[in-house]
Amino acid sequence: MLSYSELGRGKIIIINDQPYEIVEAENTFKGRGHSYLQMKAKNLISGALLSRSAQPRDSFEEAEIEEKEAKFVYGAKGKYVFSDVKDPSKRFELTEEQIGSKAKFLKTNQEITTILFDDKIINIKMPIKVQLKVTEVSPGVKGDRAQSGTKAVTIETGAKMNVPLFVEDGDVIEINTESEEYVRRV
């Protein structure tokens, strides 16, 4: 059991028999009362967000999860198919709702980490930074220099994003999958 003081960002707890990862956690203190923890947690199975507050007397069960390596095979019609790294015939699929917005950075044959709960694969964990090739570049507009110049590009997975003006077609760029932003040109 996790006590109130052990709760924080990244901890995985059980709420209503489902595993939730704490995405945000903020301690709050009100006047003469006691402090409480305002948290947002993401359901690792359905991807739904839950806002909840915890008080010092509350305790939560820590979810026992396992991690296992897998390889992305392909994605079609909102479903994403993965296979075991050692045995490609062992395949499983997850929906776009489960994976979330990180799905747009999945590349064929990319190795990822799966999250298992009760011996069932419930989600994936992407690397924090991925390197992807730029396949299409729109012309950049210099315009107002109050902000740095950016332009829209399409990367090899089909996702569109804004990058600095110096990025060209064929360049490999590094992307932070958590913030979904350009990091650097490789």
TASUL-V255201 format. One line per field, one symbol per residue. ss: DSSP state (a for helix, b for strand, c for the rest). phi: phi as a letter, one per 20 degrees, with the letter a starting at -180 (. if undefined). psi: psi as a letter, one per 40 degrees, with the letter a starting at -180 (. if undefined). A space follows every 50 residues. Layout:
ss=???
phi=???
psi=???
This chain:
ss=cbbaaacccccbbbbccbbbbbbbbbbbbcccccbbbbbbbbbcccccbb bbbbbcccbbbbccbbbbbbbbbbbbccbbbbbbccccccbbbbbaaaaa aaaaacccccbbbbbbbccbbbbbbcccbbbbbbbbbccccccccccccb bbbbbccccbbbbbcccccccbbbbbccccbbbbbc
phi=.eegfefagnfdcdclmcecdfecbcfccdkefdebdecdcdffeenfec ebdcdgefcceefeddcbfbcfeacblmdcdccffecffedbcceffffn ffgfdedgmfecdeddcllcfdacceffccdceedbcefedflfefdffc becdefenfdbecffffdfnfdddceffelcfdaee
psi=hhideehiheihihhffihhhhdihhhihhbeaiiihhihihhedeeiih hiiiideiiihhhhiiiiiihhcihhfeihhiiiddgeehiiiiidddda eedeehihehhihihhhffhhdaihiidhihiihdhhihihdbhediihi ihihieeeiiihiidehiheihihhhedefihdih.
